[in-house]
């Protein structure tokens, strides 16, 4: 079994390499997806020790999320890649957001700058052109709920699409989806109705 101290000392060497993979336009798309996922997993293990890499990570994630905005839906390979990229980003953003409450105040403040963009990214991911599945909508809703629980600012969540997501979840014949929909309503109502 590898000691956590070994992982922590090693991550300082490999996170810059993962950043390099995300930046390099000549690498295959699958490598970039793996880098996004590995960064999220690394954050879960290292938490506050990841702080020196967090700003660059958030910038790279934000840039990757922007790739998901204007997509030619007739390019099926690109759409397939974008859907996978969305999944990797949702997973990694969730890893980071769920740890913010237990993190240094710097992490909370640093991440807050990116919250509006992350919410917008979530809204884009549920657009019909990506044919989101119920599991994907639940992941997106979970991320929105985590953001709402952590950053209770009405202006970050003023999207009609969030209401549509909640309605979709509550209308689904899926107990977990219904529960997530109710959780988002409760999270948002604590500060949006004030």
Backbone bond lengths (Angstrom), bond angles and torsions (degrees), N, CA, C in turn:
res aa  C-N    CA-C-N  psi(-1)  N-CA   C-N-CA  omega(-1)  CA-C   N-CA-C  phi
1 X - - - 1.456 - - 1.535 109.29 -
2 X 1.287 116.24 132.50 1.460 121.81 -178.87 1.522 108.82 -80.52
3 X 1.317 116.12 131.93 1.459 119.94 178.46 1.521 109.98 -71.36
4 X 1.332 115.59 145.52 1.466 119.34 -178.40 1.526 111.25 -61.65
5 X 1.325 117.83 -29.87 1.465 120.23 178.83 1.526 110.67 -63.80
6 X 1.348 116.37 -35.82 1.467 119.74 177.07 1.521 110.71 -65.61
7 X 1.328 116.35 -40.42 1.467 120.45 178.38 1.520 109.42 -63.78
8 X 1.330 115.93 -44.76 1.460 120.24 -177.72 1.525 110.90 -63.70
9 X 1.329 117.69 -40.97 1.468 118.38 179.40 1.525 110.92 -71.01
10 X 1.322 117.50 -33.26 1.468 120.41 -179.39 1.525 112.11 -73.48
11 X 1.339 117.67 -34.19 1.468 119.00 -175.11 1.522 111.39 -62.82
12 X 1.315 117.14 -28.27 1.464 119.91 -179.94 1.525 111.22 -65.45
13 X 1.328 115.91 -23.45 1.464 120.20 176.97 1.521 112.01 -88.65
14 X 1.332 117.58 -37.29 1.462 117.76 -172.94 1.523 115.19 -91.61
15 X 1.337 120.13 -20.71 1.467 119.29 178.09 1.533 111.20 -62.04
16 X 1.340 119.81 -43.26 1.471 117.97 175.65 1.539 112.58 -59.73
17 X 1.328 117.07 -32.32 1.468 120.16 176.60 1.527 110.59 -67.34
18 X 1.336 116.68 -40.03 1.470 120.48 177.16 1.527 110.50 -64.27
19 X 1.327 116.19 -40.44 1.472 119.86 175.35 1.533 109.76 -59.64
20 X 1.330 116.23 -42.74 1.462 120.69 179.14 1.524 112.31 -61.65
21 X 1.316 116.65 -37.87 1.469 120.71 177.24 1.520 109.89 -62.98
22 X 1.329 116.61 -42.05 1.465 119.82 -179.41 1.532 111.70 -64.95
23 X 1.316 116.96 -33.42 1.469 121.75 -176.51 1.530 112.04 -80.75
24 X 1.323 117.01 -34.20 1.462 122.12 -172.73 1.531 111.65 -68.18
25 X 1.320 115.94 113.43 1.478 121.39 -178.38 1.531 112.37 -74.34
26 X 1.325 117.62 -14.00 1.463 120.56 -176.59 1.528 113.39 -89.28
27 X 1.310 117.20 -6.91 1.463 119.91 -179.34 1.521 110.81 -85.97
28 X 1.300 115.38 155.97 1.463 120.60 178.67 1.520 110.37 -66.61
29 X 1.321 114.40 151.82 1.462 121.03 -177.66 1.522 112.16 -59.93
30 X 1.320 117.27 -37.45 1.467 120.53 -177.96 1.530 111.10 -61.36
31 X 1.326 117.18 -34.81 1.466 120.64 178.32 1.522 110.21 -64.08
32 X 1.315 116.72 -39.39 1.466 121.11 179.33 1.529 110.48 -65.97
33 X 1.331 116.71 -40.83 1.469 120.23 178.02 1.525 110.13 -61.61
34 X 1.331 116.09 -43.24 1.461 120.54 178.39 1.517 112.05 -62.80
35 X 1.328 116.32 -38.16 1.467 120.41 179.24 1.524 111.00 -64.57
36 X 1.334 117.17 -43.40 1.472 120.83 179.28 1.525 109.87 -60.02
37 X 1.324 116.71 -47.31 1.466 121.12 -179.02 1.524 111.09 -64.29
38 X 1.332 116.91 -43.54 1.464 120.80 -179.46 1.527 111.40 -62.67
39 X 1.317 117.12 -37.21 1.467 120.23 178.85 1.524 110.14 -64.84
40 X 1.329 117.69 -44.92 1.467 120.56 178.18 1.515 111.93 -60.80
41 X 1.333 116.55 -44.24 1.466 120.71 179.10 1.525 111.19 -64.34
42 X 1.329 116.05 -39.64 1.465 120.41 179.04 1.523 110.59 -63.47
43 X 1.324 116.69 -40.19 1.464 119.88 178.22 1.526 110.51 -59.91
44 X 1.331 117.40 -41.07 1.469 120.48 179.65 1.525 111.76 -59.91
45 X 1.321 116.71 -36.88 1.462 121.00 -177.90 1.523 111.32 -78.19
46 X 1.321 116.94 -41.20 1.462 120.61 -170.33 1.524 114.60 -95.93
47 X 1.315 117.60 -21.80 1.469 125.01 177.36 1.532 112.14 48.94
48 X 1.321 118.39 -120.94 1.469 121.68 -174.37 1.531 113.19 -62.53
49 X 1.316 116.98 -22.92 1.460 119.01 178.87 1.528 111.44 -69.89
50 X 1.330 116.29 -13.83 1.464 122.11 178.32 1.529 111.25 -78.91
51 X 1.327 117.26 -10.80 1.462 122.92 -173.11 1.531 114.54 -46.96
52 X 1.335 120.87 -42.65 1.468 119.26 179.93 1.537 113.81 -60.81
53 X 1.333 117.19 -20.32 1.464 121.56 -178.12 1.526 112.74 -104.88
54 X 1.324 117.38 -6.80 1.463 120.15 -171.00 1.524 112.91 -66.44
55 X 1.313 117.96 -44.38 1.471 120.33 -178.20 1.532 110.83 -59.79
56 X 1.334 116.62 -48.01 1.470 119.46 178.65 1.524 111.07 -63.28
57 X 1.323 116.57 -38.99 1.466 120.77 178.45 1.516 110.63 -61.37
58 X 1.324 117.08 -46.86 1.464 120.41 -179.13 1.528 111.45 -64.02
59 X 1.321 116.99 -37.42 1.473 120.22 176.58 1.528 110.65 -63.86
60 X 1.331 116.30 -43.90 1.466 119.95 179.79 1.527 111.37 -66.62
61 X 1.330 116.93 -41.31 1.468 120.23 177.54 1.525 110.12 -63.28
62 X 1.324 116.53 -40.94 1.462 120.70 179.19 1.529 110.59 -62.47
63 X 1.314 116.54 -42.81 1.464 121.31 177.85 1.529 110.69 -63.66
64 X 1.324 116.84 -42.21 1.466 120.67 178.36 1.527 110.56 -64.64
65 X 1.335 116.63 -39.40 1.469 120.49 179.02 1.528 111.01 -63.78
66 X 1.329 116.83 -34.61 1.469 120.54 178.53 1.527 111.93 -64.42
67 X 1.336 117.14 -27.47 1.464 120.70 176.71 1.529 111.22 -63.63
68 X 1.310 116.30 -21.28 1.469 121.74 -176.77 1.523 112.63 -83.19
69 X 1.323 118.27 -3.02 1.464 120.55 -172.71 1.522 112.17 -82.69
70 X 1.305 117.72 -62.86 1.469 121.10 -177.84 1.519 109.26 -101.36
71 X 1.308 115.81 97.62 1.455 121.11 -176.67 1.522 109.08 -121.01
72 X 1.311 115.80 131.62 1.463 120.97 174.98 1.528 107.76 -74.77
73 X 1.327 116.56 107.30 1.466 120.59 -175.72 1.526 112.47 -68.90
74 X 1.321 117.79 -10.04 1.466 120.91 176.90 1.529 112.17 -84.91
75 X 1.333 116.60 -10.90 1.465 121.53 176.53 1.526 107.01 -94.03
76 X 1.322 116.01 89.86 1.459 121.07 -171.99 1.523 112.95 -63.14
77 X 1.337 117.81 -35.91 1.464 120.42 177.44 1.522 110.72 -64.04
78 X 1.325 116.09 -41.96 1.462 120.32 179.18 1.527 110.71 -65.72
79 X 1.316 117.29 -44.25 1.472 120.31 179.41 1.526 109.96 -61.35
80 X 1.327 117.32 -42.02 1.470 120.76 178.75 1.530 110.42 -60.83
81 X 1.338 116.34 -44.33 1.462 120.52 178.04 1.528 111.00 -63.32
82 X 1.324 117.64 -44.28 1.465 121.48 -178.59 1.525 110.50 -61.73
83 X 1.321 117.39 -40.50 1.471 120.42 178.30 1.533 109.95 -63.02
84 X 1.331 117.22 -40.64 1.473 120.48 176.63 1.530 110.61 -66.42
85 X 1.334 116.32 -41.20 1.465 120.59 178.24 1.524 110.27 -62.11
86 X 1.325 116.57 -42.92 1.467 120.19 176.68 1.522 110.39 -56.31
87 X 1.330 116.50 -46.35 1.462 120.47 -179.55 1.517 112.45 -60.72
88 X 1.337 116.63 -44.45 1.464 120.70 179.60 1.528 110.86 -64.36
89 X 1.330 116.86 -41.79 1.467 120.22 179.19 1.525 111.38 -67.16
90 X 1.325 117.36 -43.41 1.469 120.50 178.93 1.521 109.63 -58.38
91 X 1.331 116.20 -46.00 1.462 120.86 -179.78 1.530 111.28 -61.85
92 X 1.326 116.95 -46.39 1.464 120.46 -177.06 1.526 112.18 -71.52
93 X 1.334 117.28 -40.32 1.466 119.53 174.39 1.529 110.03 -59.32
94 X 1.325 116.64 -41.26 1.465 120.56 -179.78 1.522 110.55 -62.60
95 X 1.334 117.56 -42.06 1.471 121.13 177.35 1.526 110.59 -56.37
96 X 1.319 115.97 -43.53 1.464 120.56 -177.79 1.524 110.85 -71.82
97 X 1.325 117.56 -48.50 1.468 121.53 -176.58 1.522 111.41 -61.03
98 X 1.323 117.11 -41.22 1.463 119.55 -177.02 1.520 112.56 -66.80
99 X 1.312 117.48 -20.14 1.461 120.63 179.32 1.527 113.18 -95.00
100 X 1.325 117.81 -10.08 1.467 120.69 -175.26 1.524 111.70 -59.45
101 X 1.313 117.77 -40.61 1.472 120.71 -178.56 1.523 111.77 -60.48
102 X 1.330 116.73 -27.81 1.464 121.12 -178.87 1.528 112.21 -98.52
103 X 1.316 116.59 8.63 1.462 120.58 -172.18 1.520 112.69 -104.75
104 X 1.292 113.51 173.18 1.454 123.96 174.49 1.535 109.05 -59.16
105 X 1.324 117.13 148.52 1.471 121.61 179.43 1.529 111.61 -59.07
106 X 1.340 117.21 -28.69 1.465 120.75 178.46 1.527 110.78 -61.43
107 X 1.325 116.18 -38.70 1.466 120.73 -179.57 1.523 109.31 -64.30
108 X 1.327 116.55 -45.48 1.468 121.81 179.35 1.528 110.05 -57.64
109 X 1.325 116.31 -48.58 1.464 121.01 -178.09 1.527 111.97 -67.59
110 X 1.317 116.69 -41.46 1.459 120.73 -178.84 1.531 110.35 -63.56
111 X 1.307 115.92 -42.82 1.460 120.34 -177.83 1.522 112.22 -71.95
112 X 1.327 116.98 -30.96 1.465 119.93 -176.42 1.527 112.17 -57.41
113 X 1.303 117.22 -34.86 1.468 121.30 178.57 1.537 111.32 -57.75
114 X 1.316 116.46 -29.03 1.465 121.52 -175.56 1.528 113.61 -95.03
115 X 1.329 118.06 -9.15 1.466 121.09 -175.37 1.530 112.45 -57.28
116 X 1.343 120.35 -48.16 1.472 118.26 179.53 1.534 112.81 -57.30
117 X 1.309 116.96 -40.09 1.466 120.73 178.60 1.519 112.48 -67.59
118 X 1.335 116.78 -37.06 1.469 120.23 178.50 1.522 110.13 -66.63
119 X 1.327 117.00 -41.88 1.471 120.30 178.62 1.528 109.47 -63.15
120 X 1.325 117.00 -43.90 1.471 120.52 178.28 1.529 110.26 -61.11
121 X 1.315 116.69 -42.28 1.466 121.68 176.49 1.530 110.50 -57.83
122 X 1.321 117.21 -44.18 1.470 121.34 178.66 1.522 111.01 -59.70
123 X 1.322 116.15 -42.72 1.467 121.41 179.87 1.533 110.00 -62.45
124 X 1.323 116.74 -41.75 1.466 120.99 179.78 1.530 110.77 -64.27
125 X 1.330 116.42 -37.94 1.467 120.72 -177.57 1.524 113.50 -63.48
126 X 1.321 118.05 -23.94 1.471 119.72 -179.12 1.523 112.48 -94.06
127 X 1.320 117.33 4.29 1.461 119.60 178.77 1.525 109.97 -65.18
128 X 1.318 114.90 147.41 1.456 121.70 -176.93 1.512 114.90 -56.69
129 X 1.345 117.32 -30.41 1.468 118.90 -177.30 1.525 112.19 -63.60
130 X 1.336 116.98 -18.39 1.463 120.65 178.17 1.528 112.00 -97.54
131 X 1.327 117.47 -0.82 1.468 122.94 179.88 1.529 111.73 44.48
132 X 1.336 117.04 59.08 1.463 118.89 -176.47 1.532 111.57 -65.17
133 X 1.311 115.39 136.15 1.460 121.64 177.10 1.525 109.19 -83.72
134 X 1.320 117.09 165.99 1.464 120.41 176.90 1.531 111.18 -58.15
135 X 1.345 119.44 -45.16 1.468 117.94 177.18 1.533 112.86 -58.14
136 X 1.347 117.75 -38.90 1.462 120.37 179.16 1.523 110.51 -66.72
137 X 1.338 117.54 -42.47 1.469 120.50 178.88 1.526 109.61 -62.14
138 X 1.326 117.70 -37.66 1.472 120.50 178.08 1.526 110.73 -65.28
139 X 1.337 117.39 -40.44 1.471 120.66 177.21 1.525 110.87 -62.21
140 X 1.326 115.42 -45.78 1.464 120.71 -179.86 1.522 110.17 -63.18
141 X 1.327 116.00 -44.87 1.464 120.46 179.25 1.523 110.71 -62.88
142 X 1.326 116.45 -38.15 1.459 119.89 177.36 1.515 111.82 -61.57
143 X 1.330 116.31 -41.72 1.464 120.36 177.96 1.524 110.54 -65.51
144 X 1.331 117.13 -43.33 1.471 120.09 177.48 1.525 110.06 -61.09
145 X 1.328 117.01 -42.81 1.464 120.73 178.28 1.521 112.39 -62.37
146 X 1.338 116.44 -42.63 1.468 120.07 177.32 1.526 110.78 -62.37
147 X 1.329 116.11 -42.21 1.467 119.80 177.89 1.524 110.96 -63.07
148 X 1.333 116.74 -43.24 1.472 120.89 -179.03 1.521 111.30 -65.81
149 X 1.312 116.83 -37.27 1.463 120.80 179.15 1.526 110.85 -68.25
150 X 1.324 116.43 -36.82 1.464 121.73 -176.35 1.525 112.80 -84.09
151 X 1.327 116.45 -43.48 1.466 121.97 -176.30 1.521 108.60 -117.02
152 X 1.288 116.43 91.07 1.465 121.60 -173.22 1.528 111.25 -87.40
153 X 1.324 115.22 69.99 1.467 120.82 178.42 1.520 108.48 -126.12
154 X 1.302 115.47 117.55 1.463 122.56 -174.97 1.525 112.64 -52.36
155 X 1.332 116.79 -41.92 1.464 120.22 -174.53 1.530 113.27 -62.95
156 X 1.321 118.33 -20.60 1.462 120.67 178.39 1.531 112.40 -75.77
157 X 1.326 116.64 -19.30 1.465 120.40 -169.21 1.525 113.39 -122.95
158 X 1.318 117.61 21.36 1.466 121.56 -178.22 1.530 110.44 -88.21
159 X 1.304 115.61 69.53 1.460 122.81 178.39 1.522 108.37 -128.27
160 X 1.317 116.62 129.84 1.467 120.33 175.25 1.524 110.95 -61.32
161 X 1.324 116.07 -30.13 1.463 120.46 -178.91 1.522 111.96 -62.28
162 X 1.328 117.83 -29.07 1.464 119.37 177.57 1.522 109.38 -65.46
163 X 1.326 117.05 -40.68 1.466 120.21 175.83 1.522 110.41 -61.69
164 X 1.331 117.01 -39.42 1.465 120.98 178.78 1.528 111.08 -65.43
165 X 1.334 116.92 -39.27 1.466 120.90 177.43 1.522 109.55 -61.86
166 X 1.329 115.88 -46.95 1.469 120.40 -179.67 1.525 110.24 -60.74
167 X 1.318 116.86 -45.14 1.473 120.61 179.40 1.525 110.33 -60.80
168 X 1.336 116.52 -44.47 1.461 121.12 178.71 1.528 110.46 -58.10
169 X 1.326 116.62 -44.84 1.465 120.86 -178.74 1.522 111.79 -67.08
170 X 1.317 116.16 -42.16 1.469 119.94 -178.59 1.530 111.72 -70.09
171 X 1.340 117.36 -27.99 1.467 121.40 178.96 1.532 112.60 -84.52
172 X 1.320 116.66 -14.32 1.468 120.31 -177.84 1.529 110.46 -69.30
173 X 1.301 115.27 147.59 1.464 120.08 175.81 1.523 108.13 -88.46
174 X 1.313 114.28 64.29 1.458 121.97 -175.68 1.526 106.74 -151.11
175 X 1.312 116.19 115.89 1.466 120.90 -175.04 1.530 112.04 -60.96
176 X 1.330 116.58 -41.15 1.468 119.65 179.50 1.528 110.60 -64.10
177 X 1.334 117.02 -41.77 1.466 121.05 178.49 1.520 110.35 -61.43
178 X 1.337 117.06 -44.10 1.467 121.13 177.96 1.523 110.77 -59.92
179 X 1.320 115.76 -42.67 1.464 121.15 -179.57 1.531 111.07 -64.10
180 X 1.325 116.85 -42.56 1.469 120.69 178.32 1.523 109.96 -63.54
181 X 1.323 117.29 -42.77 1.466 121.14 177.65 1.515 111.78 -58.24
182 X 1.331 116.78 -45.46 1.470 121.03 178.41 1.523 111.41 -64.82
183 X 1.330 116.40 -39.41 1.464 120.97 179.52 1.529 110.67 -62.44
184 X 1.333 117.00 -42.84 1.467 119.85 178.72 1.525 110.14 -63.68
185 X 1.325 117.07 -43.73 1.473 120.02 177.95 1.521 110.09 -57.02
186 X 1.322 117.24 -46.79 1.470 121.11 -179.91 1.527 111.53 -64.58
187 X 1.332 116.56 -41.65 1.471 120.22 -179.95 1.522 111.07 -63.01
188 X 1.326 116.36 -45.32 1.461 120.34 -178.03 1.523 112.25 -73.56
189 X 1.326 117.18 -37.23 1.470 119.53 -176.27 1.523 112.01 -67.26
190 X 1.326 117.24 -22.22 1.461 119.71 -179.76 1.529 112.15 -65.32
191 X 1.339 117.64 -22.21 1.467 119.15 178.95 1.524 113.86 -133.36
192 X 1.316 118.99 -18.96 1.472 120.38 -178.67 1.523 112.66 -79.63
193 X 1.311 118.60 -25.19 1.465 121.43 -178.44 1.520 112.55 -93.78
194 X 1.314 115.81 2.25 1.475 119.48 -177.37 1.506 111.29 -75.39
